[in-house]
Amino acid sequence: MSIRKFKKYLFIYTVSIVALIFTLFPFYWMLVSSFTPNDIMYKVNPTLIPSKFTFQHYIDLFTTTKFTTYFINSLYVATFSTLISIIISILGSYSLTRLRYRGRMFFTKTIILSYLLPVAVLFIPMYVFASRLGLADNKNSLLLVYPTLIVPYCCYMLISYFKAIPVSLEEAALIDGCTSLQSLFKIILPIALPSIAVVATFAFTMAWNEYLYALVLTTSPSQQTVTIGIASFKYSDQYIWGLLMSSSVIASIPSLILYLLAQRFMVGDLSAGGVKQ
């Protein structure tokens, strides 16, 4: 190996390792802090590896707080918001890429603008809307609000992927007697599983991590989500680091599991070689 190539690889690996440490250190610190006793955690100069570990923060989290309720509420809201958003996004993206009707191009080009609209602009109208429906302080109100944030992005992503799927596949299915809806479910969706896995992961993560609408639309602990629950462990200028870190570790598990499950679908274009163009 030449000196020039060695320096090139040395630079690439050095930058990659530094970036990896910079990215993973917050997760390491969160995990370690969740097992660190209070008498060590609040020292002036904490160490990277504490001398003692404890499970007391996790015990307190599930016995003295309503974190279990927050967690279940978030799981309910994020799961159903994802399902609703994915169904709407699939049907909308298919119609925008395959059907022909007036205004289709306008909707296709401007759909991303609704995603770029700041969330803070809409929380007052959304609160009024939910209140008039009788859903104030009700986690079900989030099932109406979250798809308005998630669907535009999911549609934008799916439109790009649906356009890459050869139309010849659907034409062959139509010749064999399939309807447009049957070709969507039997031809397009199996091919589009990688993109659906990506947008579903994004949709779940966005609904799981959302804070502003959850804060505005839910006020009682029985209806609040995990993001509000974690924020409740800060009182004025006092941070209960043990509960904050342990709850953050637990709250990160569903998204991590979803990413691991979605990996098997995140493969290359399965339609390659399906037809000869």
LINGITA-V715782 format. One record per backbone hydrogen bond with DSSP energy under -0.5 kcal/mol. NH is the residue of the N-H (numbers start at 1). CO is the residue of the C=O. E is the energy in kcal/mol with one decimal. If there is no record, write none. Layout:
# LINGITA-V715782
<<NH;CO;E> <NH;CO;E>>
This chain:
# LINGITA-V715782
<<6;2;-2.3> <7;3;-2.4> <8;4;-1.8> <9;5;-2.5> <10;6;-2.6> <11;7;-2.2> <12;8;-2.2> <13;9;-2.8> <14;10;-2.1> <15;11;-2.4> <16;12;-2.3> <17;13;-2.5> <18;14;-2.4> <19;15;-2.5> <20;16;-2.4> <21;17;-2.6> <22;18;-2.5> <23;19;-1.9> <24;20;-2.7> <25;21;-2.1> <28;24;-2.3> <29;25;-3.0> <30;26;-2.3> <31;27;-2.4> <32;28;-2.8> <33;29;-2.6> <34;30;-1.6> <35;31;-0.5> <35;32;-1.3> <36;33;-1.1> <40;37;-1.0> <41;37;-2.6> <42;38;-2.0> <43;40;-1.4> <46;44;-0.5> <50;48;-0.5> <54;35;-2.6> <59;55;-2.1> <60;56;-2.9> <61;57;-1.9> <62;58;-1.7> <63;59;-1.3> <64;60;-2.5> <65;60;-0.5> <67;61;-0.7> <70;66;-2.1> <71;67;-2.9> <72;68;-2.4> <73;69;-2.4> <74;70;-2.4> <75;71;-2.5> <76;72;-2.4> <77;73;-2.7> <78;74;-3.1> <79;75;-2.0> <80;76;-2.1> <81;77;-2.3> <82;78;-2.0> <83;79;-2.2> <84;80;-2.6> <85;81;-2.4> <86;82;-2.7> <87;83;-2.2> <88;84;-2.2> <89;85;-2.6> <90;86;-2.6> <91;87;-2.1> <92;88;-2.7> <93;89;-2.9> <94;90;-2.3> <95;91;-2.1> <96;92;-2.0> <97;93;-1.3> <98;94;-2.3> <99;94;-0.6> <99;95;-0.9> <101;99;-0.5> <104;101;-1.6> <107;103;-2.3> <108;104;-2.2> <109;105;-2.2> <110;106;-1.6> <111;107;-1.1> <113;110;-1.1> <114;110;-0.7> <114;111;-0.7> <115;111;-0.6> <115;112;-0.5> <116;112;-1.6> <117;113;-0.8> <121;118;-1.0> <122;119;-1.3> <123;119;-0.7> <126;122;-2.5> <127;123;-1.7> <128;124;-2.3> <129;125;-2.5> <130;126;-2.6> <131;127;-2.5> <132;128;-2.2> <133;129;-1.1> <134;131;-1.5> <135;130;-3.0> <137;217;-1.4> <138;135;-0.9> <138;217;-0.9> <141;138;-1.9> <142;139;-1.1> <143;140;-0.7> <144;140;-0.6> <144;141;-0.9> <145;141;-1.5> <146;142;-2.7> <148;145;-1.0> <149;145;-0.7> <149;146;-1.4> <150;146;-2.1> <151;147;-2.6> <154;150;-2.2> <155;151;-3.1> <156;152;-2.2> <157;153;-2.3> <158;154;-2.7> <159;155;-2.8> <160;156;-1.3> <161;157;-1.4> <162;158;-3.3> <163;159;-2.0> <164;160;-0.7> <164;161;-0.7> <165;161;-0.6> <165;162;-0.9> <169;166;-1.0> <170;166;-0.6> <171;167;-2.4> <172;168;-2.4> <173;169;-1.7> <174;170;-2.9> <175;171;-2.2> <176;172;-1.5> <177;174;-1.3> <178;173;-2.5> <183;179;-2.5> <184;180;-1.7> <185;181;-2.0> <186;182;-2.9> <187;183;-1.7> <188;183;-2.2> <189;184;-2.7> <191;187;-1.2> <192;188;-2.5> <193;190;-0.7> <194;191;-0.6> <196;192;-2.5> <197;193;-2.6> <198;194;-1.8> <199;195;-2.6> <200;196;-2.4> <201;197;-2.0> <202;198;-2.2> <203;199;-2.9> <204;200;-2.6> <205;201;-2.3> <206;202;-2.6> <207;203;-2.3> <208;204;-2.7> <209;205;-2.2> <210;206;-1.1> <215;211;-2.2> <216;212;-2.1> <217;213;-2.9> <218;214;-1.2> <223;220;-2.0> <224;220;-1.0> <226;70;-0.7> <229;225;-2.0> <230;226;-2.6> <231;227;-1.9> <232;228;-1.4> <233;230;-1.5> <234;231;-1.3> <235;233;-0.5> <235;238;-2.5> <236;234;-0.6> <238;235;-3.1> <239;237;-0.5> <240;233;-1.9> <240;238;-0.5> <241;239;-1.4> <244;240;-2.5> <245;241;-2.8> <246;242;-2.1> <247;243;-2.3> <248;244;-1.6> <249;245;-2.0> <250;246;-2.0> <251;247;-2.5> <252;248;-1.2> <253;249;-0.5> <253;250;-1.1> <254;250;-0.5> <256;252;-1.8> <257;253;-2.7> <258;254;-2.4> <259;255;-2.3> <260;256;-2.0> <261;257;-2.4> <262;258;-2.4> <263;259;-0.9> <264;261;-0.7> <265;262;-1.3> <266;262;-1.1> <267;265;-2.2> <270;191;-0.5> <270;268;-0.5> <272;269;-1.2> <274;271;-2.6> <277;275;-0.7>>
